[in-house]
Amino acid sequence: MTELKPALEAVLMVVDEPATEQHLAKVLRRTPREVAEALRELADEYDREGRGFELRAVAGGWRYYTRPAYASAVESFVLDGQQARLTQAALETLAVVAYRQPVSRSRVSAVRGVNCDGVMRTLLQRGLVEEAGAEPGTGAILYRTTNYFLERMGLRGLDELPELAPFLPEADAVEAESLEAVPSFDPDAPEPDSEDADVDDKTEL
């Protein structure tokens, strides 16, 4: 265990996505049980010592994250006064996909009441959503969130999403009423010339 912990720290320092216990066990030639135990001990040690970072289990793997208590310091350093986040329209669209997945573009547009094609393209380009087959009957492409979405949200799985019903009790009724009124859009069609804040593909995450 004395040699395993430093090895895990070294590997986790260079990963660009959460590393699974099975993968870590394979590359370090240890059993998954040994790796899991060492990871938990490391996470507990960082918590006890109050380090500026933490080792977190997320999206099926493990990765280092800065501790929330120091978010303002990290934000000041990384952003340096600049805003680098999704638009409100993109966040709302991403939320619809997260809670209704797999879901088609037309249904996302029905829930939001506006054309979401531009925003959906942005989310696809950012790797936050991906195609998930076709809808039976209509053949419409379905979309779902990705592991990258879970990683950015700090979630182990979709079951950790907060309960939506208490906040939007009439969501199903609104969608049912709006669905037929939303036209079908061609995802490969060129962008309109006019600027629309709701389909801004240039917003930085």
N, C-alpha and C positions, 0 to 999 in steps of 0.2 A: 504493500500500500504506500510505503514511503517513496518508492520510485514511480508508482503509478500516478499519483496526484500531480507532481511536476510535469509529467509527460502529458497528462490531460490538459493542464493549463497551457502548455506550449502549443498543442494542437488547436485548442479552442480559440487561441489568440489569432489564428490565421484563417478560420473558417469564414465563408461568406454567406452561410445559411446554417440553421440549426443542425447539429450533428447527432445522429441517432446513437443510442447505446450499443446497438449491434455493430455499427460501422466502426465506432471507436474501439470496441473490443477486438474487432478483426485486425485493424491496423496496429494496435498495441499488443496484440497477441495475448489477450487476457479474456476471461470469461465475461459475458454480459452482466452477470451478477456482481463480479468484482468491480466492473466499471460503474454500474448503477450505484453501488455503495459508496465508491470514491467520489462520485459526482455529488451525491447528497451531502457527504461530509464536507466537501469544498464549499457548497452553497451555504451550509450552516456556519462554517468558519467565517466566511465573508460577512454574514449577517451579524455574528457575535462581535466581530472586529469593527463593524460599522464602516466598511470600505466604501469607496465612491462608486463601486461597481458591484453587480450581483450576477450570480450564475442562475439562469432561469430555464425551466423546462417549458418549451413552447413549440407548437406545430410538429409534435412528434420527436423533437430532439432537444439538444442543449446548446445554449449560446450565452455569451457575456452581454450584459446590458448595463448602461449607466444607471445608477440608483435614482429613482424619481425625485428624491429630496434635492438632488443637484441639477434638476432639469433646467432651471433658469441659467445656471452657469454654462451648461453645455449649449443651450440655445443661443446664448450671447456669442459664444466662440464660433459655432458652426454657421449661424445665419448672419452674424455681424450686422444686425439691424435690418436684414432683408427678410421678406416673407417668402416662405417656400412650402406652401401647403396647397391642397386641393381646394377648388372653389366649393361653395355651398352646394351648387348644382351637382358637382361630382360626388360629394359626400352623400347627398340624398340618394343619388342613383346607386351608389355602392351599397348603401343600406338596404335598398329595395332588393338588389340582387342577393345580398347576404341572407335576408330573411325569407325570400320567396324562391330561392334556387332549387332546382334549375328553372330558369325563367327566360322567356323570349324578350326581345327588344320591345315588341308591341305592348306586352303586359307591363314592362317597366314604365313605358311612356304613359300607359293608362293610369297607373298608380300615381305618377307625378303630375299628370295632366298636361305635359308638354313633350315635344319630340326630344328623345334622349340619345339619338344616334351618335351625335358628335361626342357627347360625354362618354358613351360606351366605348367609342374608339380610343379615347384617352385612357380609360381604365384598362383596356386590352393592351395598349402600348406600355403602360406602367407595370403590367404583369399582375395586376390585382384581381382581374377576372379572366376566365378562359372559356372556350367553347366546350359544351357538354352534350353533344349529340343534337338530334332534331326532335321536335315535338310531333308525336304521333298525330296523323290526320292532316295537319297543316304543313308539316315539313319545315316549320320555322326553326332557326338555329336557337338552341338553348344555351344559357350562360350560367356559370357558377363562380364562386370565389376560389382563389388559389391558396397554396400553402404560404406564398409570400404575403398574402393578405393576413393570414393568421399570425405570421411572424411580426408584421408591422403593427398589428393590433394587440400583440402580446397575449394571444390566446392559445391554449393547448388544442382546442377543437371548437367546432361550431356550437357544441352544446354549452359553451361558456358565454355565448351571446346573451345579453340581458333580455328578459321577457318583454316582448313588444306589445302584447294585447292590452295591458293596462293603459298604455299611452295612445294607442290608435284602435279603439274598440270597433270603429266603423270602417276599417280599412278595406275589408272584403266588399262591403256594399259600395264604397266609392269606386273600387276597381271595376265591379260589375257594371256600374252605370257609365263609366268612362270608356271602357274597352272598345265598344263599337264606334265611338266617336273619334278614335285616334286612327289616322290613316296609316297605311303600310308604307314604310320607307325603305329605299334601296340602300343598303350599307355601302355599296360600291359607287354610289352616285357622287359627283363632285360636290364640294362644300359650297354653300350659298355665298354670294359676294358680300352680303351685309353681315356686319359683326353682331354676334349674339352672345351675351355673357353666359348663357346657359349651355352653349356648345363650344366653349373655349378650350381648344386642344393644347394651348400653350402654357397653361398653368403649371407651375413647378410643384412637385410634391415636397 
